[in-house]
Amino acid sequence: MKNLLFVVSVYFLLSPIAYAADIDNGRTLHAENCLACHTTDKYTSKLRKVHDLAALTRRVKRCDFSLGTQWFDDDIADVVTYLNKDFYQFK
Ligand code: HEC
């Protein structure tokens, strides 16, 4: 499972053309579903726990899962891309 996530993240990193993430979709989904428990301050806080793209993907999946939003993989990827671009900025 870990390996799969790694492969998926590398895929997103290396294939900006094959997979063009929809950041606006990610931003909208995030605003509608994710701000109930933590604000975006959490993503830039010194205490944040996510330190790479794979962990960010895992965390988004976990919050999606515990919320029961049942996003499609593309939606997860859009939210990860949005969070990474606006907050985490992992390479
Ligand atoms: C029911 C409450 C709740 C909702 C709603 C929620 N989260 Fe979370 N989220 C948490 C908790 C709890 C943590 C972990 C806090 C900690 O360990 O510091 C967390 C942590 C995170 C982190 C890691 C922050 C860091 O430390 O770098 C990310 C990213 C994240 N959530 C994304 C999302 C996304 C995307 C959504 C919308 C699907 C979402 N969250 C909705 C409860 C929630």
Backbone and ligand atoms as CSV (ligand in chain L), in Angstrom:
chain,resi,resn,atom,element,x,y,z
A,1,MET,N,N,0.843,-1.208,0.000
A,1,MET,CA,C,0.000,0.000,0.000
A,1,MET,C,C,0.871,1.248,0.000
A,2,LYS,N,N,1.877,1.252,0.841
A,2,LYS,CA,C,2.807,2.378,0.882
A,2,LYS,C,C,3.457,2.589,-0.488
A,3,ASN,N,N,3.892,1.467,-1.067
A,3,ASN,CA,C,4.536,1.542,-2.375
A,3,ASN,C,C,3.611,2.126,-3.413
A,4,LEU,N,N,2.367,1.700,-3.352
A,4,LEU,CA,C,1.399,2.182,-4.327
A,4,LEU,C,C,1.258,3.696,-4.207
A,5,LEU,N,N,1.151,4.177,-2.983
A,5,LEU,CA,C,1.004,5.617,-2.775
A,5,LEU,C,C,2.224,6.354,-3.299
A,6,PHE,N,N,3.383,5.750,-3.074
A,6,PHE,CA,C,4.605,6.379,-3.552
A,6,PHE,C,C,4.575,6.480,-5.070
A,7,VAL,N,N,4.214,5.390,-5.702
A,7,VAL,CA,C,4.150,5.372,-7.163
A,7,VAL,C,C,3.145,6.408,-7.657
A,8,VAL,N,N,2.007,6.470,-6.976
A,8,VAL,CA,C,0.979,7.427,-7.382
A,8,VAL,C,C,1.513,8.856,-7.244
A,9,SER,N,N,2.208,9.154,-6.141
A,9,SER,CA,C,2.708,10.523,-5.957
A,9,SER,C,C,3.776,10.851,-6.976
A,10,VAL,N,N,4.663,9.892,-7.248
A,10,VAL,CA,C,5.699,10.139,-8.244
A,10,VAL,C,C,5.047,10.375,-9.601
A,11,TYR,N,N,4.008,9.622,-9.852
A,11,TYR,CA,C,3.280,9.791,-11.104
A,11,TYR,C,C,2.757,11.223,-11.222
A,12,PHE,N,N,2.168,11.728,-10.153
A,12,PHE,CA,C,1.636,13.093,-10.199
A,12,PHE,C,C,2.760,14.109,-10.351
A,13,LEU,N,N,3.888,13.816,-9.717
A,13,LEU,CA,C,5.013,14.740,-9.795
A,13,LEU,C,C,5.590,14.792,-11.203
A,14,LEU,N,N,5.679,13.631,-11.815
A,14,LEU,CA,C,6.411,13.528,-13.079
A,14,LEU,C,C,5.535,13.690,-14.310
A,15,SER,N,N,4.226,13.657,-14.124
A,15,SER,CA,C,3.382,13.707,-15.312
A,15,SER,C,C,2.407,14.873,-15.324
A,16,PRO,N,N,2.920,16.073,-15.296
A,16,PRO,CA,C,1.999,17.216,-15.306
A,16,PRO,C,C,1.171,17.274,-16.585
A,17,ILE,N,N,1.670,16.665,-17.632
A,17,ILE,CA,C,0.914,16.714,-18.882
A,17,ILE,C,C,-0.126,15.596,-18.923
A,18,ALA,N,N,0.307,14.393,-18.557
A,18,ALA,CA,C,-0.610,13.262,-18.574
A,18,ALA,C,C,-1.761,13.489,-17.596
A,19,TYR,N,N,-1.435,14.106,-16.458
A,19,TYR,CA,C,-2.500,14.377,-15.514
A,19,TYR,C,C,-2.485,15.855,-15.156
A,20,ALA,N,N,-3.416,16.602,-15.703
A,20,ALA,CA,C,-3.499,18.012,-15.368
A,20,ALA,C,C,-4.512,18.164,-14.244
A,21,ALA,N,N,-4.012,18.399,-13.029
A,21,ALA,CA,C,-4.910,18.522,-11.890
A,21,ALA,C,C,-5.737,19.798,-12.008
A,22,ASP,N,N,-6.934,19.709,-11.513
A,22,ASP,CA,C,-7.838,20.848,-11.554
A,22,ASP,C,C,-7.821,21.532,-10.190
A,23,ILE,N,N,-6.995,22.540,-10.081
A,23,ILE,CA,C,-6.806,23.200,-8.784
A,23,ILE,C,C,-8.080,23.880,-8.305
A,24,ASP,N,N,-8.839,24.442,-9.231
A,24,ASP,CA,C,-10.092,25.093,-8.826
A,24,ASP,C,C,-11.062,24.094,-8.219
A,25,ASN,N,N,-11.114,22.909,-8.827
A,25,ASN,CA,C,-11.948,21.844,-8.259
A,25,ASN,C,C,-11.463,21.506,-6.850
A,26,GLY,N,N,-10.147,21.385,-6.691
A,26,GLY,CA,C,-9.575,21.079,-5.379
A,26,GLY,C,C,-9.907,22.139,-4.352
A,27,ARG,N,N,-9.798,23.401,-4.769
A,27,ARG,CA,C,-10.072,24.507,-3.842
A,27,ARG,C,C,-11.547,24.494,-3.403
A,28,THR,N,N,-12.428,24.257,-4.368
A,28,THR,CA,C,-13.860,24.237,-4.062
A,28,THR,C,C,-14.212,23.076,-3.138
A,29,LEU,N,N,-13.717,21.884,-3.491
A,29,LEU,CA,C,-13.992,20.715,-2.655
A,29,LEU,C,C,-13.490,20.935,-1.239
A,30,HIS,N,N,-12.297,21.494,-1.144
A,30,HIS,CA,C,-11.704,21.732,0.167
A,30,HIS,C,C,-12.538,22.729,0.968
A,31,ALA,N,N,-12.934,23.822,0.329
A,31,ALA,CA,C,-13.711,24.844,1.031
A,31,ALA,C,C,-15.048,24.277,1.511
A,32,GLU,N,N,-15.627,23.402,0.718
A,32,GLU,CA,C,-16.950,22.879,1.067
A,32,GLU,C,C,-16.911,21.774,2.117
A,33,ASN,N,N,-15.785,21.063,2.200
A,33,ASN,CA,C,-15.760,19.868,3.043
A,33,ASN,C,C,-14.756,19.881,4.188
A,34,CYS,N,N,-13.757,20.706,4.103
A,34,CYS,CA,C,-12.594,20.462,4.955
A,34,CYS,C,C,-12.340,21.505,6.012
A,35,LEU,N,N,-13.079,22.584,6.022
A,35,LEU,CA,C,-12.730,23.657,6.943
A,35,LEU,C,C,-13.483,23.566,8.270
A,36,ALA,N,N,-14.240,22.477,8.463
A,36,ALA,CA,C,-15.014,22.351,9.690
A,36,ALA,C,C,-14.120,22.120,10.905
A,37,CYS,N,N,-13.059,21.349,10.752
A,37,CYS,CA,C,-12.238,20.977,11.910
A,37,CYS,C,C,-10.935,21.753,12.001
A,38,HIS,N,N,-10.363,22.105,10.872
A,38,HIS,CA,C,-9.113,22.867,10.935
A,38,HIS,C,C,-9.105,23.902,9.823
A,39,THR,N,N,-8.560,25.065,10.134
A,39,THR,CA,C,-8.422,26.102,9.117
A,39,THR,C,C,-7.173,25.821,8.291
A,40,THR,N,N,-6.957,26.609,7.265
A,40,THR,CA,C,-5.763,26.407,6.445
A,40,THR,C,C,-4.497,26.783,7.212
A,41,ASP,N,N,-4.630,27.473,8.349
A,41,ASP,CA,C,-3.455,27.787,9.170
A,41,ASP,C,C,-2.687,26.526,9.534
A,42,LYS,N,N,-3.451,25.452,9.662
A,42,LYS,CA,C,-2.850,24.179,10.055
A,42,LYS,C,C,-1.789,23.738,9.051
A,43,TYR,N,N,-1.994,24.077,7.799
A,43,TYR,CA,C,-1.098,23.602,6.745
A,43,TYR,C,C,0.226,24.354,6.707
A,44,THR,N,N,0.227,25.544,7.301
A,44,THR,CA,C,1.464,26.328,7.271
A,44,THR,C,C,2.078,26.441,8.669
A,45,SER,N,N,1.404,25.844,9.656
A,45,SER,CA,C,1.899,25.932,11.022
A,45,SER,C,C,3.244,25.228,11.164
A,46,LYS,N,N,4.060,25.711,12.073
A,46,LYS,CA,C,5.338,25.048,12.368
A,46,LYS,C,C,5.101,23.648,12.912
A,47,LEU,N,N,3.927,23.443,13.481
A,47,LEU,CA,C,3.623,22.155,14.102
A,47,LEU,C,C,3.035,21.152,13.127
A,48,ARG,N,N,2.956,21.525,11.888
A,48,ARG,CA,C,2.320,20.613,10.944
A,48,ARG,C,C,3.090,19.298,10.856
A,49,LYS,N,N,2.335,18.246,10.555
A,49,LYS,CA,C,2.937,16.915,10.639
A,49,LYS,C,C,3.256,16.316,9.285
A,50,VAL,N,N,2.783,16.939,8.256
A,50,VAL,CA,C,2.974,16.407,6.914
A,50,VAL,C,C,4.242,17.024,6.316
A,51,HIS,N,N,5.168,16.155,5.894
A,51,HIS,CA,C,6.457,16.682,5.425
A,51,HIS,C,C,6.843,16.257,4.024
A,52,ASP,N,N,5.980,15.555,3.353
A,52,ASP,CA,C,6.235,15.290,1.935
A,52,ASP,C,C,4.918,14.990,1.227
A,53,LEU,N,N,5.019,14.901,-0.083
A,53,LEU,CA,C,3.813,14.775,-0.896
A,53,LEU,C,C,3.066,13.471,-0.628
A,54,ALA,N,N,3.821,12.405,-0.381
A,54,ALA,CA,C,3.174,11.121,-0.117
A,54,ALA,C,C,2.362,11.206,1.175
A,55,ALA,N,N,2.948,11.863,2.183
A,55,ALA,CA,C,2.247,12.004,3.461
A,55,ALA,C,C,1.028,12.909,3.299
A,56,LEU,N,N,1.158,13.926,2.468
A,56,LEU,CA,C,0.016,14.817,2.232
A,56,LEU,C,C,-1.133,14.036,1.579
A,57,THR,N,N,-0.782,13.213,0.602
A,57,THR,CA,C,-1.796,12.400,-0.065
A,57,THR,C,C,-2.456,11.456,0.937
A,58,ARG,N,N,-1.643,10.827,1.770
A,58,ARG,CA,C,-2.186,9.914,2.788
A,58,ARG,C,C,-3.147,10.643,3.724
A,59,ARG,N,N,-2.728,11.841,4.119
A,59,ARG,CA,C,-3.531,12.585,5.101
A,59,ARG,C,C,-4.867,13.041,4.489
A,60,VAL,N,N,-4.815,13.490,3.253
A,60,VAL,CA,C,-6.056,13.913,2.589
A,60,VAL,C,C,-6.993,12.710,2.467
A,61,LYS,N,N,-6.421,11.552,2.106
A,61,LYS,CA,C,-7.248,10.350,1.993
A,61,LYS,C,C,-7.867,9.991,3.334
A,62,ARG,N,N,-7.064,10.132,4.391
A,62,ARG,CA,C,-7.557,9.773,5.706
A,62,ARG,C,C,-8.690,10.708,6.138
A,63,CYS,N,N,-8.513,11.999,5.933
A,63,CYS,CA,C,-9.575,12.936,6.316
A,63,CYS,C,C,-10.805,12.725,5.436
A,64,ASP,N,N,-10.583,12.453,4.158
A,64,ASP,CA,C,-11.714,12.157,3.272
A,64,ASP,C,C,-12.451,10.921,3.774
A,65,PHE,N,N,-11.676,9.906,4.131
A,65,PHE,CA,C,-12.271,8.657,4.596
A,65,PHE,C,C,-13.058,8.863,5.889
A,66,SER,N,N,-12.459,9.576,6.838
A,66,SER,CA,C,-13.153,9.712,8.125
A,66,SER,C,C,-14.372,10.619,7.994
A,67,LEU,N,N,-14.363,11.479,6.997
A,67,LEU,CA,C,-15.535,12.321,6.764
A,67,LEU,C,C,-16.628,11.576,6.020
A,68,GLY,N,N,-16.212,10.538,5.288
A,68,GLY,CA,C,-17.171,9.811,4.479
A,68,GLY,C,C,-17.551,10.540,3.206
A,69,THR,N,N,-16.682,11.443,2.751
A,69,THR,CA,C,-17.002,12.189,1.533
A,69,THR,C,C,-16.907,11.318,0.278
A,70,GLN,N,N,-16.097,10.274,0.352
A,70,GLN,CA,C,-15.975,9.337,-0.772
A,70,GLN,C,C,-15.620,10.013,-2.090
A,71,TRP,N,N,-14.586,10.835,-2.027
A,71,TRP,CA,C,-14.108,11.472,-3.242
A,71,TRP,C,C,-13.517,10.444,-4.191
A,72,PHE,N,N,-13.583,10.742,-5.465
A,72,PHE,CA,C,-12.872,9.943,-6.461
A,72,PHE,C,C,-11.383,10.258,-6.363
A,73,ASP,N,N,-10.574,9.363,-6.910
A,73,ASP,CA,C,-9.123,9.567,-6.865
A,73,ASP,C,C,-8.722,10.907,-7.493
A,74,ASP,N,N,-9.416,11.276,-8.551
A,74,ASP,CA,C,-9.109,12.556,-9.197
A,74,ASP,C,C,-9.387,13.734,-8.264
A,75,ASP,N,N,-10.446,13.615,-7.485
A,75,ASP,CA,C,-10.776,14.693,-6.541
A,75,ASP,C,C,-9.709,14.791,-5.453
A,76,ILE,N,N,-9.300,13.618,-4.950
A,76,ILE,CA,C,-8.215,13.594,-3.960
A,76,ILE,C,C,-6.989,14.288,-4.549
A,77,ALA,N,N,-6.653,13.915,-5.767
A,77,ALA,CA,C,-5.464,14.490,-6.415
A,77,ALA,C,C,-5.613,16.004,-6.588
A,78,ASP,N,N,-6.808,16.458,-6.923
A,78,ASP,CA,C,-7.028,17.898,-7.097
A,78,ASP,C,C,-6.837,18.634,-5.774
A,79,VAL,N,N,-7.338,18.047,-4.692
A,79,VAL,CA,C,-7.202,18.694,-3.392
A,79,VAL,C,C,-5.739,18.681,-2.951
A,80,VAL,N,N,-5.063,17.559,-3.172
A,80,VAL,CA,C,-3.634,17.486,-2.832
A,80,VAL,C,C,-2.865,18.549,-3.616
A,81,THR,N,N,-3.171,18.669,-4.889
A,81,THR,CA,C,-2.473,19.656,-5.727
A,81,THR,C,C,-2.740,21.069,-5.234
A,82,TYR,N,N,-3.992,21.334,-4.901
A,82,TYR,CA,C,-4.353,22.658,-4.376
A,82,TYR,C,C,-3.607,22.950,-3.067
A,83,LEU,N,N,-3.641,21.998,-2.140
A,83,LEU,CA,C,-2.985,22.220,-0.845
A,83,LEU,C,C,-1.483,22.386,-1.025
A,84,ASN,N,N,-0.922,21.592,-1.943
A,84,ASN,CA,C,0.514,21.688,-2.149
A,84,ASN,C,C,0.893,23.026,-2.791
A,85,LYS,N,N,0.118,23.463,-3.736
A,85,LYS,CA,C,0.455,24.697,-4.432
A,85,LYS,C,C,0.299,25.906,-3.511
A,86,ASP,N,N,-0.804,25.956,-2.763
A,86,ASP,CA,C,-1.065,27.144,-1.959
A,86,ASP,C,C,-0.400,27.120,-0.582
A,87,PHE,N,N,-0.082,25.912,-0.068
A,87,PHE,CA,C,0.424,25.858,1.302
A,87,PHE,C,C,1.737,25.094,1.460
A,88,TYR,N,N,1.742,23.824,1.130
A,88,TYR,CA,C,2.902,23.000,1.475
A,88,TYR,C,C,4.111,23.259,0.585
A,89,GLN,N,N,3.849,23.358,-0.711
A,89,GLN,CA,C,4.900,23.631,-1.695
A,89,GLN,C,C,6.049,22.638,-1.671
A,90,PHE,N,N,5.694,21.351,-1.623
A,90,PHE,CA,C,6.707,20.311,-1.791
A,90,PHE,C,C,7.091,20.256,-3.256
A,91,LYS,N,N,8.347,19.932,-3.506
A,91,LYS,CA,C,8.795,19.809,-4.898
A,91,LYS,C,C,8.466,18.422,-5.406
L,1,HEC,C1,C,-13.777,15.782,11.420
L,1,HEC,C2,C,-12.698,16.763,11.528
L,1,HEC,C3,C,-11.827,16.951,10.270
L,1,HEC,C4,C,-12.268,17.336,9.038
L,1,HEC,C5,C,-13.664,17.763,8.617
L,1,HEC,C6,C,-11.097,17.334,8.199
L,1,HEC,N1,N,-9.991,17.005,8.900
L,1,HEC,FE1,FE,-8.068,17.088,8.222
L,1,HEC,N2,N,-7.403,16.699,10.084
L,1,HEC,C7,C,-8.195,16.350,11.167
L,1,HEC,C8,C,-7.341,15.951,12.260
L,1,HEC,C9,C,-7.828,15.477,13.639
L,1,HEC,C10,C,-6.016,16.075,11.798
L,1,HEC,C11,C,-4.742,15.724,12.536
L,1,HEC,C12,C,-4.389,16.748,13.510
L,1,HEC,C13,C,-3.003,16.464,14.009
L,1,HEC,O1,O,-2.621,15.292,14.130
L,1,HEC,O2,O,-2.280,17.432,14.211
L,1,HEC,C14,C,-6.087,16.580,10.448
L,1,HEC,C15,C,-4.991,16.872,9.668
L,1,HEC,C16,C,-5.022,17.178,8.326
L,1,HEC,C17,C,-3.871,17.427,7.508
L,1,HEC,C18,C,-2.429,17.425,7.963
L,1,HEC,C19,C,-2.029,18.774,8.532
L,1,HEC,C20,C,-0.558,18.769,8.903
L,1,HEC,O3,O,-0.240,18.461,10.059
L,1,HEC,O4,O,0.289,19.073,8.020
L,1,HEC,C21,C,-4.325,17.642,6.242
L,1,HEC,C22,C,-3.499,17.923,5.004
L,1,HEC,C23,C,-5.752,17.518,6.280
L,1,HEC,N3,N,-6.148,17.259,7.573
L,1,HEC,C24,C,-6.572,17.628,5.193
L,1,HEC,C25,C,-7.967,17.577,5.260
L,1,HEC,C26,C,-8.809,17.600,4.116
L,1,HEC,C27,C,-8.335,17.645,2.676
L,1,HEC,C28,C,-10.088,17.584,4.577
L,1,HEC,C29,C,-11.361,17.520,3.747
L,1,HEC,C30,C,-11.586,16.220,3.147
L,1,HEC,C31,C,-10.026,17.550,6.018
L,1,HEC,N4,N,-8.721,17.540,6.392
L,1,HEC,C32,C,-11.126,17.586,6.851
L,1,HEC,C33,C,-9.564,16.408,11.227
L,1,HEC,C34,C,-10.391,16.760,10.187
